[in-house]
Amino acid sequence: MVQQVQVYLFGDPSYDFDRKLHDLLYSKNDPILSAFFEQSCDSIRAEIGQLPLQHQTSFPRFRSLADLLQRYRKGGVNPAFQIALACVYQIGAFIMSALTLSNE
């Protein structure tokens, strides 16, 4: 019997995460995934808050990851957000796939 294996690479910013992250953010069907997204958003804001004030002003204000993704799509945001959003998507996809496998 052939066993299927999935490999996850976290932090690869070259992966096109935009549409898939949007879909995950708006799926709202799992409390674990929703909690992960809320905590990720809080962590990103906390990291920005630890920067010197002159650097904090170069980051846009955002209420949620969906808001941050929308600002990213419009362009002009700090490139660090691309890496953060890519990681959030990749870990979120991993969580979703683990939840799917556990429900089978």
N, C-alpha and C positions, 0 to 999 in steps of 0.2 A: 504494500500500500504506500502511495506517495503522500507525504505530509507536506502541506503548504506552509511556508515560512514567510513572515513579514519582517522586514528590516526597517527600522525607523532611524533617521538621521536628524537629530535636533540641532537647530541653529544654522541651517543652510539658507542664507538669504537669497540665493539664486533661484529657489523654488518659488513658483508663482502661487502665493497663498491667498491673494486678495479675495477672489470669488468664494473659495472654499471656507475661508474664515468667516466671511459674511454669512454663508449658509449655516455654519455651526453656531454663530452668535444668535441667529434668529430661529434656531430649531426649538429652543426652550422646552425640550421634552425630557430633560434629565437634570435633577437637582444637583448632582455631583458636578456635572459639566458647568452648570450655571454658577455654582459656588467657586469653581476654579477660575472662571472668567472674572467674577467680581474680585476675587483675591489677587488675580494678576493685575487688574486695573489699579487696585489699591497699592500694590507693590511698585508699579511703574510710577505712580504719583509720589510715593514715599521716596523713591530714588531721586526723582527730580527735586523734591523738597530738601534733599541733603546737599544739593549743589550750591555753590556760592550764588547770591542773589543775581548778579549780573549774568550768570549762565542760565538761571531759571527762567528769565524773561525771554530766552530764545526758544522755549518750548511752549506749544499752544496749551491752553486750558481745555480739559475734556472731562466729561462726566462718566463716560463708559467706554469700553473697548469699541463699541459700535461707533461712537462719536469720534474716537481716535482714528479708526479705520477710515471714516468718511474724510477726515482732515488729511490723512495720508493719501487718499485717492486724489484729492484736489492738488496735492503737491506742495512744496515749500515747507515741509516740516523737517525737523532734524533727522538725518539719516539713521540715527540710533533707533528710531521708531520702526524702521524696516526690519531690523534684526529682532527687536522685541516682539513685534507682531508676528514675524515668521516663527519664532520660538513658541509663542502662545498658540498659534494655529497647530503647529506640529505636536505639541504636548496635548492639546485639546483633541486632535485626531486620534492620538494614541489612547487617551482616556475613553473616547467614544468607541473605538474598536475593542478595547478591553471590556467595556460594559456590554457591547453587543455579543462578544464571545461568552461572557458569563451568563447571559440570558438564554443561550442556546442549549 
